[in-house]
Amino acid sequence: MRVSEKGLAFLASHEGFVSRAYLDPAGIVTIGYGFTMRSGIFAGWWRTRFGRSLKLGDTLSREEANRLLVTLLDEEYGPPVEQALPDLDQARFDACVSVVYNLGPRALTWKWAKALKGGDVALSAKLLAKTGTTAGGRRLPGLVRRRQDEANVIMSGEFGPLSDLRSSAKPDPALKQAQTKLADLGYQSGPADGLDGPVTRKAVLEFQRDHPPLAIDGRIGPATRATLQRITERGAGRSTAAGVGLVSATVAGTAGLNWSMVFWVGLGLAFGVFAVSWLWRYRGRWPVLWRARWHLWLMREFSSRVGALLALMGWRSGSGSR
């Protein structure tokens, strides 16, 4: 069984498309519809084309991402669902593939999947709605909404009008959280009401300009949302935004750095700082320390010479005539 057109649209709407590689909330380099080098098929495709791993700042067109998404679902994420849950109808199959795409094949061993396999659809939907809604120890509104949407499909067996998946007339909890974070960082995003508007878009544009290599489009997509989360967790406000942007650009440009060399250079610098601080601490005592070391050397030399002389004369213990 293959994912339907509605299933593709459902999954793509929740993943969101990002053309430039970014760090997700877990710190993993991500591009397109949530593609990472953890996917064997994507990693193979990317290395074949570029001869290296994905790095920050890399780009991918939407057309290429659409083709890759279909391939990944058909060859990597759909087969585990078909094997674990062989008797699903199309809509429930699509919803389960969405779950596996987001949480990995191990999710098919959890209670929600066991309930679905046993025929208890209501229990499966109830359990799924509470499954996998956190990242980095935080409950994320975007994951909460996604699990609820997937659970609704499991329960009803249909998607309904796709326009209802993201209704702009209803407050969006993920957007509300983003508005709160923007305000905390000093960006005037208006009231945190979960509704998109010109004030929020202006604040998002300012945030994106301050944090390259984010695309400057005024949308709170996956990359912008992940960057917001990381920065607010570090407690960096807009006063330090330029510095954060510089760090982001530096990280993007040093993805291929020889970190072994960096380690040894850093170790050498640390030793140099220690040596200079030690010399400065004892700067007024060098004549005394040098004389003490000289006297100690003389004493050791004298002792060794006397020992050698006594050995020659037969005075060392155990070396006398018998």
DRENNULO-924052 format. One record per residue (C-alpha): residue number from 0; residue in one letter; z, x, y. Coordinates in steps of 0.25 Angstrom, whole numbers, plus 2048, in hexadecimal, padded with zeros to 3 digits. Layout:
atom nr:NUM&rest:A&Z:Z&X:X&Y:Y
...
***
This chain:
atom nr:0&rest:M&Z:800&X:800&Y:800
atom nr:1&rest:R&Z:7FD&X:805&Y:80E
atom nr:2&rest:V&Z:804&X:802&Y:81B
atom nr:3&rest:S&Z:7FD&X:7F6&Y:822
atom nr:4&rest:E&Z:7F8&X:7F6&Y:831
atom nr:5&rest:K&Z:804&X:7EE&Y:835
atom nr:6&rest:G&Z:80D&X:7F8&Y:82E
atom nr:7&rest:L&Z:806&X:804&Y:835
atom nr:8&rest:A&Z:808&X:7FD&Y:842
atom nr:9&rest:F&Z:816&X:7FA&Y:83F
atom nr:10&rest:L&Z:819&X:808&Y:83B
atom nr:11&rest:A&Z:812&X:80F&Y:847
atom nr:12&rest:S&Z:818&X:806&Y:851
atom nr:13&rest:H&Z:826&X:80A&Y:84C
atom nr:14&rest:E&Z:822&X:819&Y:84B
atom nr:15&rest:G&Z:81B&X:81A&Y:858
atom nr:16&rest:F&Z:810&X:824&Y:85A
atom nr:17&rest:V&Z:812&X:831&Y:861
atom nr:18&rest:S&Z:806&X:83B&Y:863
atom nr:19&rest:R&Z:80F&X:847&Y:867
atom nr:20&rest:A&Z:819&X:84D&Y:85D
atom nr:21&rest:Y&Z:827&X:84B&Y:861
atom nr:22&rest:L&Z:835&X:84D&Y:85B
atom nr:23&rest:D&Z:83B&X:840&Y:855
atom nr:24&rest:P&Z:84A&X:83C&Y:856
atom nr:25&rest:A&Z:84C&X:845&Y:849
atom nr:26&rest:G&Z:845&X:851&Y:850
atom nr:27&rest:I&Z:839&X:850&Y:847
atom nr:28&rest:V&Z:82B&X:853&Y:84D
atom nr:29&rest:T&Z:824&X:846&Y:84C
atom nr:30&rest:I&Z:816&X:841&Y:851
atom nr:31&rest:G&Z:80D&X:835&Y:84F
atom nr:32&rest:Y&Z:814&X:829&Y:848
atom nr:33&rest:G&Z:820&X:831&Y:844
atom nr:34&rest:F&Z:818&X:83C&Y:83D
atom nr:35&rest:T&Z:820&X:848&Y:839
atom nr:36&rest:M&Z:81E&X:854&Y:830
atom nr:37&rest:R&Z:828&X:84E&Y:826
atom nr:38&rest:S&Z:81C&X:845&Y:821
atom nr:39&rest:G&Z:814&X:84D&Y:817
atom nr:40&rest:I&Z:807&X:846&Y:81A
atom nr:41&rest:F&Z:808&X:848&Y:829
atom nr:42&rest:A&Z:80D&X:856&Y:828
atom nr:43&rest:G&Z:802&X:85A&Y:81F
atom nr:44&rest:W&Z:7F8&X:853&Y:829
atom nr:45&rest:W&Z:7FE&X:85A&Y:835
atom nr:46&rest:R&Z:7FE&X:868&Y:82F
atom nr:47&rest:T&Z:7F0&X:867&Y:829
atom nr:48&rest:R&Z:7EB&X:864&Y:837
atom nr:49&rest:F&Z:7F4&X:86D&Y:840
atom nr:50&rest:G&Z:7F9&X:877&Y:836
atom nr:51&rest:R&Z:807&X:876&Y:83A
atom nr:52&rest:S&Z:813&X:86C&Y:83B
atom nr:53&rest:L&Z:814&X:861&Y:846
atom nr:54&rest:K&Z:81B&X:866&Y:853
atom nr:55&rest:L&Z:81F&X:860&Y:860
atom nr:56&rest:G&Z:813&X:85D&Y:869
atom nr:57&rest:D&Z:809&X:85B&Y:85E
atom nr:58&rest:T&Z:800&X:84F&Y:860
atom nr:59&rest:L&Z:7FA&X:844&Y:857
atom nr:60&rest:S&Z:7F0&X:839&Y:85B
atom nr:61&rest:R&Z:7F3&X:82B&Y:858
atom nr:62&rest:E&Z:7E6&X:82A&Y:84F
atom nr:63&rest:E&Z:7EB&X:836&Y:847
atom nr:64&rest:A&Z:7F9&X:830&Y:846
atom nr:65&rest:N&Z:7F4&X:822&Y:841
atom nr:66&rest:R&Z:7EC&X:829&Y:836
atom nr:67&rest:L&Z:7F8&X:831&Y:832
atom nr:68&rest:L&Z:801&X:825&Y:832
atom nr:69&rest:V&Z:7F8&X:81E&Y:828
atom nr:70&rest:T&Z:7F7&X:82A&Y:81F
atom nr:71&rest:L&Z:806&X:82C&Y:81F
atom nr:72&rest:L&Z:809&X:81E&Y:81C
atom nr:73&rest:D&Z:7FF&X:81D&Y:811
atom nr:74&rest:E&Z:803&X:82A&Y:80A
atom nr:75&rest:E&Z:811&X:82E&Y:80E
atom nr:76&rest:Y&Z:819&X:822&Y:812
atom nr:77&rest:G&Z:813&X:816&Y:80B
atom nr:78&rest:P&Z:813&X:81B&Y:7FD
atom nr:79&rest:P&Z:822&X:81C&Y:7FC
atom nr:80&rest:V&Z:824&X:80E&Y:800
atom nr:81&rest:E&Z:819&X:809&Y:7F6
atom nr:82&rest:Q&Z:820&X:810&Y:7EB
atom nr:83&rest:A&Z:82E&X:80C&Y:7EF
atom nr:84&rest:L&Z:82B&X:7FE&Y:7F3
atom nr:85&rest:P&Z:81F&X:7FA&Y:7EB
atom nr:86&rest:D&Z:81E&X:7EB&Y:7ED
atom nr:87&rest:L&Z:81F&X:7EA&Y:7FC
atom nr:88&rest:D&Z:815&X:7E1&Y:804
atom nr:89&rest:Q&Z:80D&X:7E7&Y:810
atom nr:90&rest:A&Z:817&X:7E5&Y:81B
atom nr:91&rest:R&Z:823&X:7EA&Y:814
atom nr:92&rest:F&Z:81C&X:7F6&Y:80F
atom nr:93&rest:D&Z:818&X:7F9&Y:81D
atom nr:94&rest:A&Z:826&X:7F8&Y:822
atom nr:95&rest:C&Z:82C&X:801&Y:817
atom nr:96&rest:V&Z:821&X:80B&Y:81A
atom nr:97&rest:S&Z:826&X:80B&Y:828
atom nr:98&rest:V&Z:834&X:80D&Y:823
atom nr:99&rest:V&Z:830&X:819&Y:81A
atom nr:100&rest:Y&Z:828&X:81F&Y:826
atom nr:101&rest:N&Z:834&X:81F&Y:82E
atom nr:102&rest:L&Z:83F&X:822&Y:825
atom nr:103&rest:G&Z:838&X:829&Y:819
atom nr:104&rest:P&Z:836&X:825&Y:80B
atom nr:105&rest:R&Z:845&X:827&Y:807
atom nr:106&rest:A&Z:847&X:81A&Y:80F
atom nr:107&rest:L&Z:840&X:813&Y:803
atom nr:108&rest:T&Z:84D&X:816&Y:7FB
atom nr:109&rest:W&Z:856&X:80F&Y:804
atom nr:110&rest:K&Z:85D&X:802&Y:803
atom nr:111&rest:W&Z:853&X:7FA&Y:80B
atom nr:112&rest:A&Z:847&X:7FE&Y:802
atom nr:113&rest:K&Z:84F&X:7FB&Y:7F6
atom nr:114&rest:A&Z:852&X:7ED&Y:7FB
atom nr:115&rest:L&Z:843&X:7EB&Y:7FE
atom nr:116&rest:K&Z:83F&X:7F0&Y:7F0
atom nr:117&rest:G&Z:849&X:7E7&Y:7EA
atom nr:118&rest:G&Z:843&X:7DB&Y:7F2
atom nr:119&rest:D&Z:84E&X:7D9&Y:7FC
atom nr:120&rest:V&Z:846&X:7D9&Y:808
atom nr:121&rest:A&Z:851&X:7D3&Y:811
atom nr:122&rest:L&Z:85B&X:7DE&Y:80D
atom nr:123&rest:S&Z:850&X:7E9&Y:80E
atom nr:124&rest:A&Z:84D&X:7E5&Y:81D
atom nr:125&rest:K&Z:85B&X:7E4&Y:820
atom nr:126&rest:L&Z:85E&X:7F2&Y:81B
atom nr:127&rest:L&Z:851&X:7F8&Y:821
atom nr:128&rest:A&Z:855&X:7F3&Y:82F
atom nr:129&rest:K&Z:861&X:7FC&Y:82E
atom nr:130&rest:T&Z:85A&X:808&Y:828
atom nr:131&rest:G&Z:856&X:815&Y:82F
atom nr:132&rest:T&Z:859&X:811&Y:83D
atom nr:133&rest:T&Z:85F&X:81E&Y:841
atom nr:134&rest:A&Z:85A&X:82C&Y:845
atom nr:135&rest:G&Z:863&X:838&Y:848
atom nr:136&rest:G&Z:86F&X:82F&Y:846
atom nr:137&rest:R&Z:86B&X:825&Y:851
atom nr:138&rest:R&Z:866&X:817&Y:84F
atom nr:139&rest:L&Z:858&X:816&Y:855
atom nr:140&rest:P&Z:853&X:809&Y:85A
atom nr:141&rest:G&Z:845&X:80C&Y:856
atom nr:142&rest:L&Z:849&X:80E&Y:848
atom nr:143&rest:V&Z:851&X:801&Y:848
atom nr:144&rest:R&Z:845&X:7F9&Y:84D
atom nr:145&rest:R&Z:83C&X:800&Y:843
atom nr:146&rest:R&Z:846&X:7FC&Y:837
atom nr:147&rest:Q&Z:847&X:7EE&Y:83C
atom nr:148&rest:D&Z:838&X:7EC&Y:83D
atom nr:149&rest:E&Z:836&X:7F2&Y:82F
atom nr:150&rest:A&Z:841&X:7E9&Y:82A
atom nr:151&rest:N&Z:83B&X:7DD&Y:830
atom nr:152&rest:V&Z:82E&X:7E0&Y:829
atom nr:153&rest:I&Z:835&X:7E2&Y:81C
atom nr:154&rest:M&Z:83C&X:7D5&Y:81E
atom nr:155&rest:S&Z:830&X:7CC&Y:822
atom nr:156&rest:G&Z:825&X:7D4&Y:81B
atom nr:157&rest:E&Z:81C&X:7D4&Y:827
atom nr:158&rest:F&Z:81B&X:7DB&Y:834
atom nr:159&rest:G&Z:818&X:7D0&Y:83E
atom nr:160&rest:P&Z:810&X:7D2&Y:84A
atom nr:161&rest:L&Z:810&X:7E1&Y:84D
atom nr:162&rest:S&Z:812&X:7DE&Y:85C
atom nr:163&rest:D&Z:820&X:7D9&Y:859
atom nr:164&rest:L&Z:824&X:7E7&Y:854
atom nr:165&rest:R&Z:825&X:7EC&Y:862
atom nr:166&rest:S&Z:827&X:7E1&Y:86B
atom nr:167&rest:S&Z:827&X:7E6&Y:87A
atom nr:168&rest:A&Z:82F&X:7D9&Y:87E
atom nr:169&rest:K&Z:83B&X:7DD&Y:876
atom nr:170&rest:P&Z:845&X:7E8&Y:879
atom nr:171&rest:D&Z:842&X:7F5&Y:871
atom nr:172&rest:P&Z:84F&X:7FB&Y:86C
atom nr:173&rest:A&Z:849&X:809&Y:86B
atom nr:174&rest:L&Z:843&X:808&Y:879
atom nr:175&rest:K&Z:851&X:803&Y:87E
atom nr:176&rest:Q&Z:857&X:810&Y:878
atom nr:177&rest:A&Z:84C&X:818&Y:87E
atom nr:178&rest:Q&Z:84F&X:812&Y:88C
atom nr:179&rest:T&Z:85E&X:815&Y:88B
atom nr:180&rest:K&Z:85B&X:824&Y:887
atom nr:181&rest:L&Z:851&X:825&Y:893
atom nr:182&rest:A&Z:85B&X:820&Y:89C
atom nr:183&rest:D&Z:866&X:829&Y:897
atom nr:184&rest:L&Z:85C&X:835&Y:899
atom nr:185&rest:G&Z:85A&X:831&Y:8A8
atom nr:186&rest:Y&Z:84D&X:82A&Y:8A6
atom nr:187&rest:Q&Z:84D&X:81C&Y:8AE
atom nr:188&rest:S&Z:847&X:813&Y:8A3
atom nr:189&rest:G&Z:84D&X:806&Y:8A8
atom nr:190&rest:P&Z:856&X:7FD&Y:8A0
atom nr:191&rest:A&Z:858&X:800&Y:891
atom nr:192&rest:D&Z:852&X:7F2&Y:88D
atom nr:193&rest:G&Z:848&X:7F7&Y:882
atom nr:194&rest:L&Z:83C&X:7F2&Y:88A
atom nr:195&rest:D&Z:831&X:7FB&Y:88E
atom nr:196&rest:G&Z:82D&X:7FB&Y:89D
atom nr:197&rest:P&Z:828&X:804&Y:8A8
atom nr:198&rest:V&Z:836&X:80A&Y:8AB
atom nr:199&rest:T&Z:838&X:80E&Y:89D
atom nr:200&rest:R&Z:82A&X:813&Y:89B
atom nr:201&rest:K&Z:82C&X:81C&Y:8A8
atom nr:202&rest:A&Z:839&X:821&Y:8A3
atom nr:203&rest:V&Z:832&X:825&Y:895
atom nr:204&rest:L&Z:826&X:82C&Y:89D
atom nr:205&rest:E&Z:830&X:834&Y:8A4
atom nr:206&rest:F&Z:838&X:838&Y:898
atom nr:207&rest:Q&Z:82B&X:83B&Y:891
atom nr:208&rest:R&Z:827&X:844&Y:89C
atom nr:209&rest:D&Z:834&X:84C&Y:89C
atom nr:210&rest:H&Z:833&X:84E&Y:88D
atom nr:211&rest:P&Z:826&X:854&Y:888
atom nr:212&rest:P&Z:81F&X:853&Y:87F
atom nr:213&rest:L&Z:821&X:844&Y:87F
atom nr:214&rest:A&Z:815&X:83C&Y:882
atom nr:215&rest:I&Z:816&X:836&Y:890
atom nr:216&rest:D&Z:812&X:827&Y:88D
atom nr:217&rest:G&Z:81F&X:81F&Y:891
atom nr:218&rest:R&Z:821&X:81B&Y:883
atom nr:219&rest:I&Z:82E&X:81D&Y:87B
atom nr:220&rest:G&Z:827&X:821&Y:86E
atom nr:221&rest:P&Z:82D&X:829&Y:862
atom nr:222&rest:A&Z:82C&X:836&Y:869
atom nr:223&rest:T&Z:832&X:832&Y:876
atom nr:224&rest:R&Z:83D&X:82A&Y:86F
atom nr:225&rest:A&Z:841&X:836&Y:866
atom nr:226&rest:T&Z:841&X:83F&Y:873
atom nr:227&rest:L&Z:84A&X:835&Y:87A
atom nr:228&rest:Q&Z:854&X:835&Y:86E
atom nr:229&rest:R&Z:855&X:844&Y:86D
atom nr:230&rest:I&Z:857&X:846&Y:87C
atom nr:231&rest:T&Z:862&X:83C&Y:87D
atom nr:232&rest:E&Z:869&X:841&Y:871
atom nr:233&rest:R&Z:869&X:84F&Y:878
atom nr:234&rest:G&Z:86E&X:848&Y:884
atom nr:235&rest:A&Z:863&X:84E&Y:88D
atom nr:236&rest:G&Z:861&X:845&Y:89A
atom nr:237&rest:R&Z:855&X:846&Y:8A3
atom nr:238&rest:S&Z:85B&X:851&Y:8AB
atom nr:239&rest:T&Z:858&X:85A&Y:89F
atom nr:240&rest:A&Z:84B&X:853&Y:89B
atom nr:241&rest:A&Z:842&X:85F&Y:8A1
atom nr:242&rest:G&Z:84A&X:868&Y:898
atom nr:243&rest:V&Z:849&X:85F&Y:88C
atom nr:244&rest:G&Z:83A&X:85E&Y:88E
atom nr:245&rest:L&Z:839&X:86D&Y:88F
atom nr:246&rest:V&Z:840&X:86E&Y:882
atom nr:247&rest:S&Z:837&X:864&Y:87B
atom nr:248&rest:A&Z:82B&X:86C&Y:880
atom nr:249&rest:T&Z:831&X:879&Y:87B
atom nr:250&rest:V&Z:834&X:873&Y:86E
atom nr:251&rest:A&Z:826&X:86E&Y:86D
atom nr:252&rest:G&Z:820&X:87C&Y:870
atom nr:253&rest:T&Z:829&X:883&Y:866
atom nr:254&rest:A&Z:827&X:87C&Y:85A
atom nr:255&rest:G&Z:821&X:888&Y:853
atom nr:256&rest:L&Z:82B&X:892&Y:858
atom nr:257&rest:N&Z:830&X:89D&Y:84E
atom nr:258&rest:W&Z:83E&X:898&Y:84E
atom nr:259&rest:S&Z:842&X:8A4&Y:845
atom nr:260&rest:M&Z:83F&X:8AD&Y:851
atom nr:261&rest:V&Z:846&X:8A4&Y:85A
atom nr:262&rest:F&Z:852&X:8A5&Y:852
atom nr:263&rest:W&Z:852&X:8B4&Y:852
atom nr:264&rest:V&Z:84F&X:8B5&Y:860
atom nr:265&rest:G&Z:85B&X:8AC&Y:863
atom nr:266&rest:L&Z:864&X:8B4&Y:85A
atom nr:267&rest:G&Z:860&X:8C1&Y:862
atom nr:268&rest:L&Z:863&X:8BA&Y:86F
atom nr:269&rest:A&Z:870&X:8B5&Y:86B
atom nr:270&rest:F&Z:874&X:8C3&Y:866
atom nr:271&rest:G&Z:86F&X:8C9&Y:873
atom nr:272&rest:V&Z:878&X:8BF&Y:87B
atom nr:273&rest:F&Z:884&X:8C2&Y:872
atom nr:274&rest:A&Z:882&X:8D1&Y:874
atom nr:275&rest:V&Z:881&X:8D0&Y:883
atom nr:276&rest:S&Z:88D&X:8C7&Y:884
atom nr:277&rest:W&Z:895&X:8D1&Y:87B
atom nr:278&rest:L&Z:891&X:8DD&Y:884
atom nr:279&rest:W&Z:894&X:8D6&Y:891
atom nr:280&rest:R&Z:8A2&X:8D2&Y:88B
atom nr:281&rest:Y&Z:8A5&X:8E0&Y:888
atom nr:282&rest:R&Z:89E&X:8E6&Y:894
atom nr:283&rest:G&Z:8AA&X:8ED&Y:89A
atom nr:284&rest:R&Z:8AF&X:8F3&Y:88D
atom nr:285&rest:W&Z:8A3&X:8FB&Y:888
atom nr:286&rest:P&Z:8A9&X:909&Y:88B
atom nr:287&rest:V&Z:8B6&X:905&Y:883
atom nr:288&rest:L&Z:8AF&X:8FF&Y:878
atom nr:289&rest:W&Z:8A5&X:90B&Y:877
atom nr:290&rest:R&Z:8B1&X:915&Y:877
atom nr:291&rest:A&Z:8B8&X:90D&Y:86C
atom nr:292&rest:R&Z:8AC&X:90C&Y:863
atom nr:293&rest:W&Z:8AA&X:91C&Y:865
atom nr:294&rest:H&Z:8B8&X:91E&Y:861
atom nr:295&rest:L&Z:8B7&X:916&Y:855
atom nr:296&rest:W&Z:8AA&X:91D&Y:851
atom nr:297&rest:L&Z:8B1&X:92B&Y:853
atom nr:298&rest:M&Z:8BD&X:926&Y:84A
atom nr:299&rest:R&Z:8B4&X:922&Y:83F
atom nr:300&rest:E&Z:8AC&X:92F&Y:840
atom nr:301&rest:F&Z:8B9&X:937&Y:840
atom nr:302&rest:S&Z:8BE&X:92F&Y:834
atom nr:303&rest:S&Z:8B2&X:931&Y:82C
atom nr:304&rest:R&Z:8B1&X:940&Y:82F
atom nr:305&rest:V&Z:8C0&X:942&Y:82B
atom nr:306&rest:G&Z:8BD&X:93B&Y:81E
atom nr:307&rest:A&Z:8B2&X:944&Y:81B
atom nr:308&rest:L&Z:8B9&X:950&Y:81E
atom nr:309&rest:L&Z:8C5&X:94C&Y:815
atom nr:310&rest:A&Z:8BC&X:949&Y:80A
atom nr:311&rest:L&Z:8B6&X:957&Y:80A
atom nr:312&rest:M&Z:8C4&X:95C&Y:80A
atom nr:313&rest:G&Z:8C8&X:954&Y:7FE
atom nr:314&rest:W&Z:8D3&X:94C&Y:806
atom nr:315&rest:R&Z:8CD&X:93E&Y:803
atom nr:316&rest:S&Z:8D5&X:936&Y:7FA
atom nr:317&rest:G&Z:8D1&X:938&Y:7EB
atom nr:318&rest:S&Z:8C8&X:944&Y:7EE
atom nr:319&rest:G&Z:8D3&X:94F&Y:7ED
atom nr:320&rest:S&Z:8D3&X:95A&Y:7E2
atom nr:321&rest:R&Z:8D8&X:956&Y:7D4
***
